[in-house]
Structures are given as C-alpha cells and as structure tokens.
Amino acid sequence: MAKTPMIRQASILGSIPNLAVLALFVCAGFSCFARDGMIYGAAAFFVLRFALRSIPHDHRAGVALVRSQQFADAIPHFLRSFDFFESKRWLDDYRAFLLLSPSSASYREMAMANAAFCYAQAGDGANARKYYERCLELFPDSMLATTALAMLNAGTNSSDA
C-alpha cells in the first residue's frame, strides 16, 4: 500500500513559542534544582507538550485514518475538529502559544481542507469541491484549497475535451 501524501505547514514564527516555553521550563528547573533542574524542566516541557496533543483529538484521529487510507471514516473527525475550533476560535488563533502547535495553518483551515481531501479520495468530487470552496471562503489565502481546486478543475476540464 502506497503512503498517503501528507503536508505539514510548519511556521518558523510558530516555532518560537515552543522554544520560548522550553527555555522557560529549563530556566525554572535550573533556578529551583540547579544543574539537574534543567533536565527536570525539559522533561516537564515534553510532558506538557504531549498532554496538549490530546486537545485536537479529532484532528489527530482524522490524520491517523488518512494515513491508513480510511478516508470516509476520517471525514467526521475533521468536521468535528472544525466545529470544536470554530467554537473556540481563541484556542485556534493562539495555537502556537496555547497548544504549542507551530503550524502556519489553523486547525479550522486544516480540518476543512482535510475533509475535502478525504471526500476526493473517497470518490465524492462534489463534496470535495464544496469543502475546498468553503475553505477558500473562510481562508482566502489557503494554498491547500487553491491548489486542490485547480487540480479538480483540471481533471474536470480534461475529461470534457
């Protein structure tokens, strides 16, 4: 089975909060426990980072299903992820600080584009197009949705010729 292509849009600016929090934990550990405290601080940072990964659980479940090519099963996870982060926009807007997520795309944008991708992979071009267009309405600069729609349009135009 071929691997499903995955795109990660990491942001250098989004990585800065990760490094800052790590430095804060290491410094706090050092000031409390001297040299060994740096290790405690780094360990605490990684425990925190691992714990924060549970917040976008539907997103992560959807990605796992995409990796195993279970596209139809992944769609509801991405739609729930979108709804969750839509209702908590502040969490998505400040994800670099609150979730230590360095992604340049918001969870809402990723959820919408991933749902559209899953529809396309499941053979439902109409819903794929609908969700990519909705993604562009909400995120006009989304290169994921722009590129995917261009490919969908190219496929439609070439079959008409």
ABEGO torsion letter per residue (X at the ends): XBBBBBBBBBBAAAAAAAAAAAAAAAAAAAAAAEAAAAAAAAAAAAAAAAAAAAABAAAAAAAAAAAAGBAAAAAAAAAAAAAAAAABAAAAAAAAAAAGBABABBAAAAAAAAAAAAAAAAGBAAAAAAAAAAAAAABAABAAAAAAAAAAAAAAAAAAX
